[in-house]
Amino acid sequence: MTALTKETRRQSIEEMFVQHIENIYYPGFAEEMTEEQSALYEWEFKEFQKQFRIEN
């Protein structure tokens, strides 16, 4: 997988993550979370990504 493909995939998954979080809480929550609790945001995002991991 090329670097561009990996980055595009990450961005797409992150967009889905942001939509998911903002559907649960409220619009703008993801942005607030990145500013106020960036470590928690990264942890939550990594957990979300695990759902899409494809094992070879």
C-alpha beads as a LAMMPS data file, in Angstrom:
LAMMPS data file: protein, C-alpha beads

56 atoms
55 bonds

1 atom types
1 bond types

-500.0 500.0 xlo xhi
-500.0 500.0 ylo yhi
-500.0 500.0 zlo zhi

Masses

1 110.0

Atoms # bond

1 1 1 0.000 0.000 0.000
2 1 1 1.450 3.357 -0.974
3 1 1 1.852 6.222 1.474
4 1 1 -0.853 8.196 -0.329
5 1 1 -3.283 5.269 -0.120
6 1 1 -2.586 4.847 3.589
7 1 1 -3.115 8.552 4.273
8 1 1 -6.327 8.643 2.222
9 1 1 -7.642 5.617 4.096
10 1 1 -6.754 7.168 7.442
11 1 1 -8.508 10.405 6.507
12 1 1 -11.632 8.541 5.400
13 1 1 -11.738 6.539 8.621
14 1 1 -11.152 9.691 10.654
15 1 1 -14.054 11.425 8.885
16 1 1 -16.286 8.465 9.781
17 1 1 -15.012 8.621 13.363
18 1 1 -15.792 12.330 13.650
19 1 1 -19.297 11.767 12.272
20 1 1 -19.814 8.881 14.678
21 1 1 -18.697 10.880 17.727
22 1 1 -20.720 13.928 16.724
23 1 1 -23.833 11.798 16.174
24 1 1 -23.477 10.441 19.700
25 1 1 -22.761 13.782 21.358
26 1 1 -23.186 16.999 19.364
27 1 1 -21.737 18.803 16.336
28 1 1 -18.313 20.196 17.160
29 1 1 -17.616 17.677 19.916
30 1 1 -14.732 16.038 18.055
31 1 1 -13.011 19.389 17.553
32 1 1 -13.442 20.278 21.226
33 1 1 -12.092 16.876 22.183
34 1 1 -8.950 17.344 20.074
35 1 1 -8.295 20.715 21.685
36 1 1 -9.076 19.808 25.288
37 1 1 -8.270 16.097 25.490
38 1 1 -6.063 15.209 22.555
39 1 1 -4.752 12.007 24.164
40 1 1 -8.307 10.753 24.682
41 1 1 -9.209 11.635 21.098
42 1 1 -6.231 9.690 19.761
43 1 1 -7.064 6.685 21.950
44 1 1 -10.724 6.701 20.879
45 1 1 -9.703 7.064 17.231
46 1 1 -7.281 4.123 17.460
47 1 1 -10.002 1.989 19.029
48 1 1 -12.376 3.003 16.230
49 1 1 -9.736 2.113 13.611
50 1 1 -9.386 -1.388 15.049
51 1 1 -12.917 -2.095 13.819
52 1 1 -11.720 -1.633 10.237
53 1 1 -8.448 -3.525 10.446
54 1 1 -8.214 -6.253 7.849
55 1 1 -5.947 -9.131 8.768
56 1 1 -3.986 -10.711 5.910

Bonds

1 1 1 2
2 1 2 3
3 1 3 4
4 1 4 5
5 1 5 6
6 1 6 7
7 1 7 8
8 1 8 9
9 1 9 10
10 1 10 11
11 1 11 12
12 1 12 13
13 1 13 14
14 1 14 15
15 1 15 16
16 1 16 17
17 1 17 18
18 1 18 19
19 1 19 20
20 1 20 21
21 1 21 22
22 1 22 23
23 1 23 24
24 1 24 25
25 1 25 26
26 1 26 27
27 1 27 28
28 1 28 29
29 1 29 30
30 1 30 31
31 1 31 32
32 1 32 33
33 1 33 34
34 1 34 35
35 1 35 36
36 1 36 37
37 1 37 38
38 1 38 39
39 1 39 40
40 1 40 41
41 1 41 42
42 1 42 43
43 1 43 44
44 1 44 45
45 1 45 46
46 1 46 47
47 1 47 48
48 1 48 49
49 1 49 50
50 1 50 51
51 1 51 52
52 1 52 53
53 1 53 54
54 1 54 55
55 1 55 56
